[in-house]
């Protein structure tokens, strides 16, 4: 059928009539502009983007506009676009850096961020330390400052079993790992909520290794937290005991006890109980926590339709060593938690690719050595 032979009833009555088919004209222009950008055709991309009304531009569109104006040396227009990005979401590091480059003062950047009211309570991030017979120290920690400088309350819990409080306190964990540590972390969060210090609807938990186990166990067996981040967290206690080196060969048995307890306290055996969003960070060279554990949790949450992200690092063992990976991990926790616990306008903090199995983060800090999965 030739174009001119189309029935009159099927012809477009106006340039915008394809919206009746469920097609968003602005999204089409954005896709076309993205194609031009991939071909380094900045001028053509800018023409398409300028055809989108200001009020219709979302976070992704403003980011692209900022870049295009920046590349075209339209500094004033670029600054306006990046400022609009921060009004959408105050965690867009790319926009903050882009504003700082031409000399925008830090106080002017901060003034763009949405300001909390005096009545608003801050979100809470609870960290459970590793070990598990280790301790959180009351010293300057720039990772903690990272969160507090962005409006979060932060609590680093020395749960029962931590060192530094005497033998009796440390031995509270013997035979009770997965119970005492989880109860103490949940009780701490509940106390801060009941005392009016934090917002009970915006409570998150994070932890590395054994702290990651506390995170996963809290999310699987309790309903205290709204989201969590597990950094090479232990999900299978039986596997941990089997792979444990000779020096600590009986360590897990003393902390947990029987075979039944090893099974009952392993989140990997109860992935159906996860009911809130989780972001997982895993080294592919990890000999303590096999990457399959994080993948199983990822697939379980994906199947349930819950927000979940899996970040896998090539060449990283148990405990990340590379500075850029450590930085990326910290930033992505912030973005993920902001997406989950902050206002609705932050829903656009993530940018998705066309392939659902290969999304990428808007911070564009994803080098070829890093595989990122996000749902």
C-alpha positions in Angstrom: 0.0 0.0 0.0 1.5 3.3 -1.0 1.4 6.3 1.3 -1.3 8.2 -0.8 -3.6 5.2 -0.9 -4.1 5.3 2.9 -7.8 5.6 3.8 -8.7 9.1 5.0 -9.8 7.8 8.4 -6.3 6.5 9.1 -4.5 9.6 8.2 -3.1 12.0 10.8 -5.3 15.1 11.2 -2.5 17.0 13.0 1.3 16.7 13.6 0.6 15.7 17.2 -2.1 13.1 16.4 0.3 10.2 17.0 -0.1 10.9 20.7 -3.4 9.2 20.3 -1.4 6.0 19.7 0.3 6.3 23.1 3.5 7.8 21.7 5.1 10.7 23.6 6.4 13.3 21.2 8.9 14.6 23.6 10.3 11.1 24.3 10.6 10.6 20.5 12.6 13.8 20.2 14.8 12.8 23.2 15.5 9.4 21.5 16.4 11.1 18.2 18.7 13.5 20.1 20.4 10.6 21.8 21.1 9.0 18.4 22.6 12.3 17.2 24.8 12.5 20.3 26.1 9.0 19.8 27.2 10.1 16.3 28.7 13.3 17.8 26.1 15.4 15.9 25.7 17.9 18.8 24.1 20.6 16.8 21.4 18.3 15.4 20.8 16.9 18.9 20.4 20.4 20.3 17.8 21.3 17.7 15.8 18.2 18.7 16.1 18.9 22.5 15.2 22.6 22.1 11.9 21.4 20.6 10.9 20.0 24.0 9.1 22.5 26.2 11.0 23.4 29.4 8.2 22.1 31.7 8.2 18.7 29.9 11.9 18.0 30.4 12.7 15.4 32.9 16.1 14.8 34.7 17.6 12.8 31.8 16.6 15.5 29.3 18.1 18.3 31.3 21.3 16.4 31.8 21.6 16.0 28.0 20.7 19.6 27.4 23.4 20.7 29.9 26.0 18.6 28.1 25.0 19.9 24.7 25.1 23.5 25.8 28.4 22.9 27.6 29.9 21.4 24.4 28.6 24.3 22.4 30.2 26.8 24.8 26.8 28.2 25.8 27.8 28.4 29.5 24.8 30.4 30.7 22.3 27.9 29.2 24.3 25.0 30.4 24.2 26.3 34.0 20.5 26.8 33.8 20.0 23.2 32.7 22.2 21.7 35.4 20.5 23.8 38.0 17.2 22.3 36.9 18.7 18.9 37.3 19.4 19.6 40.9 15.9 20.8 41.4 14.8 17.4 40.2 17.3 15.5 42.3 20.0 16.9 44.6 22.3 13.8 44.2 23.3 14.3 40.6 27.0 14.5 41.0 27.5 15.1 37.3 25.5 18.3 37.5 27.2 19.5 40.7 30.7 19.0 39.0 29.5 20.7 35.8 28.3 23.8 37.8 31.5 24.0 39.8 33.7 24.0 36.6 32.6 27.4 35.4 32.9 28.9 38.9 29.4 28.7 40.4 29.8 29.2 44.1 29.1 26.3 46.4 26.5 28.3 48.4 24.6 29.0 45.2 24.6 25.3 44.3 23.4 24.3 47.8 20.6 26.9 47.6 19.2 25.0 44.7 18.6 21.8 46.8 15.1 21.3 48.2 15.2 22.6 51.8 13.7 20.5 54.5 11.2 22.0 56.9 11.9 22.3 60.6 9.3 19.6 61.3 10.8 17.1 58.8 12.8 14.3 60.4 15.9 13.0 58.6 16.2 9.6 57.0 18.4 7.1 58.9 21.2 4.9 57.6 22.2 2.2 60.1 25.6 0.4 59.6 26.4 -3.0 61.1 30.2 -3.6 61.3 31.9 -6.7 60.0 33.8 -9.3 61.9 31.3 -10.0 63.4 33.5 -9.8 66.6 34.9 -6.4 65.6 33.8 -3.0 66.7 32.8 0.4 65.3 35.2 3.1 66.6 34.1 6.6 67.6 36.6 8.4 65.4 36.4 10.7 62.3 35.1 8.6 59.4 34.8 10.4 56.1 32.4 7.8 54.8 30.0 8.7 57.6 30.6 12.4 56.9 29.6 11.8 53.3 26.1 10.8 54.5 25.7 13.3 57.3 26.7 16.2 55.0 23.8 15.1 52.7 21.1 15.3 55.4 21.1 11.7 56.7 21.3 10.6 60.3 23.8 7.8 60.7 24.2 5.2 63.4 27.1 2.7 63.6 25.9 -0.1 65.9 28.2 -2.0 68.3 25.8 -4.9 68.6 26.1 -7.7 71.1 29.3 -9.6 70.3 31.3 -6.5 69.5 34.8 -6.1 71.0 35.7 -3.3 73.3 33.0 -3.8 75.9 34.4 -6.8 77.8 34.3 -10.6 77.5 30.7 -10.9 78.7 29.4 -8.5 76.0 31.5 -10.2 73.3 30.2 -13.7 74.2 26.6 -12.6 73.8 27.1 -13.6 70.2 28.2 -17.2 70.9 25.6 -19.5 69.4 23.4 -16.5 68.6 24.9 -14.9 65.5 22.0 -14.0 63.3 19.8 -13.3 66.3 21.5 -11.0 68.8 23.1 -8.8 66.1 19.9 -8.5 64.1 17.8 -7.8 67.2 20.2 -5.1 68.4 20.3 -3.3 65.1 16.5 -3.4 64.7 16.1 -2.2 68.3 18.5 0.7 67.8 16.5 1.8 64.7 13.2 1.5 66.5 14.5 3.4 69.5 15.6 6.3 67.3 12.2 6.4 65.6 10.2 6.2 68.9 12.4 9.0 70.3 11.5 11.2 67.4 15.0 11.5 66.1 14.4 10.0 62.6 11.7 9.3 60.0 10.4 5.8 60.5 9.4 5.5 56.9 13.0 6.3 55.7 15.2 3.8 57.5 18.0 1.9 55.6 20.7 -0.5 56.6 24.1 -1.3 55.2 27.1 -3.5 56.0 30.1 -5.3 54.6 30.9 -9.0 54.9 29.5 -10.0 58.3 27.9 -6.6 58.5 26.3 -7.5 55.1 25.0 -10.7 56.7 23.4 -8.6 59.4 21.9 -6.5 56.7 20.5 -9.4 54.7 19.2 -11.2 57.8 17.5 -8.0 59.0 15.8 -7.6 55.6 14.8 -11.3 55.3 13.7 -12.0 58.9 12.5 -8.6 60.1 10.4 -5.7 58.7 12.2 -2.8 60.3 14.1 -1.3 57.4 12.7 0.1 54.1 15.8 -0.7 52.0 19.3 -2.2 52.4 22.8 -2.4 50.9 24.9 -5.5 51.1 28.6 -5.2 50.3 30.0 -8.7 49.7 27.5 -9.8 52.4 27.4 -13.4 53.7 24.1 -15.0 52.8 25.0 -18.7 53.2 26.4 -19.6 56.6 26.9 -23.3 55.7 29.0 -22.3 52.7 31.0 -19.9 54.8 31.8 -22.6 57.3 32.9 -25.0 54.6 35.2 -22.4 52.9 36.6 -21.0 56.1 40.4 -21.0 56.4 42.2 -23.2 59.0 42.8 -20.4 61.5 39.0 -19.8 61.9 37.8 -23.3 61.1 35.6 -23.5 64.1 34.7 -19.9 64.3 31.3 -20.1 62.6 30.3 -23.2 64.5 30.9 -21.4 67.8 28.9 -18.4 66.6 26.0 -20.2 65.1 25.8 -23.8 66.5 23.9 -26.7 64.9 23.3 -27.6 61.3 19.7 -26.6 61.7 20.7 -23.1 63.0 23.1 -22.7 60.0 20.2 -23.4 57.7 17.6 -21.4 59.5 19.7 -18.3 59.9 21.0 -18.2 56.3 19.1 -15.6 54.2 20.0 -17.5 51.0 17.5 -20.2 52.1 14.7 -17.7 52.5 15.0 -15.3 49.6 11.2 -15.4 49.3 11.0 -13.4 52.6 12.8 -10.4 51.2 10.2 -7.7 50.9 12.0 -4.4 50.3 14.6 -2.9 47.8 18.2 -4.1 48.0 21.4 -3.1 46.3 24.2 -5.7 46.2 27.9 -5.1 45.6 30.0 -8.2 44.9 33.6 -8.9 43.9 33.9 -11.6 41.3 37.2 -12.9 42.8 35.6 -13.3 46.3 36.6 -16.7 47.8 34.7 -16.1 51.1 31.3 -15.1 49.6 30.7 -16.7 46.2 29.1 -14.3 43.6 26.3 -16.8 43.1 24.9 -15.8 46.5 24.4 -12.2 45.5 23.0 -13.4 42.1 20.4 -15.6 43.7 19.1 -12.8 45.9 19.1 -10.5 42.9 17.1 -12.9 40.8 14.6 -13.6 43.7 13.9 -9.9 44.2 13.7 -9.3 40.4 11.1 -12.1 40.2 9.1 -10.5 43.0 9.1 -7.2 41.2 11.0 -5.4 43.9 13.6 -2.7 43.1 17.0 -4.4 43.1 20.5 -3.7 41.8 23.5 -5.9 41.5 27.0 -4.4 41.0 29.8 -6.9 40.2 33.4 -5.9 40.2 36.0 -7.9 38.2 39.2 -8.6 40.0 37.9 -7.6 43.4 38.3 -10.1 46.3 36.4 -10.2 49.6 36.7 -6.5 50.5 37.1 -4.0 47.7 40.6 -2.7 47.1 40.4 -0.3 44.1 39.7 3.3 45.0 37.4 3.9 42.1 35.3 0.9 43.0 35.1 2.0 46.6 34.0 5.5 45.5 31.5 4.1 43.1 30.0 1.8 45.8 29.5 4.7 48.2 27.9 7.0 45.6 25.6 4.3 44.3 24.3 3.5 47.7 23.4 7.1 48.1 21.6 7.2 44.7 19.8 3.9 45.4 18.6 5.0 48.8 17.6 8.4 47.5 15.5 6.7 44.9 13.8 4.5 47.4 13.2 6.8 50.4 13.1 10.3 49.0 10.3 12.2 47.3 8.6 11.0 44.1 10.6 13.4 41.9 13.8 11.4 42.6 12.3 8.5 40.7 14.3 9.7 37.6 17.7 9.4 39.3 18.4 6.3 37.2 18.8 6.2 33.5 18.0 3.0 31.7 19.4 1.6 28.5 17.3 -0.1 25.8 18.4 -3.6 26.9 16.7 -4.4 30.2 19.6 -6.6 31.2 22.2 -3.8 30.7 21.1 -0.7 32.4 23.6 1.9 33.6 23.7 4.5 36.3 23.3 8.2 35.4 26.6 9.0 37.2 28.3 7.5 34.2 31.1 5.9 36.4 30.8 2.5 34.8 34.1 1.5 33.3 34.5 -1.7 31.2 35.8 -3.7 34.2 32.5 -3.3 36.1 29.3 -5.1 35.3 26.1 -3.4 36.6 22.7 -4.9 36.7 19.7 -3.0 37.8 15.9 -3.6 37.8 
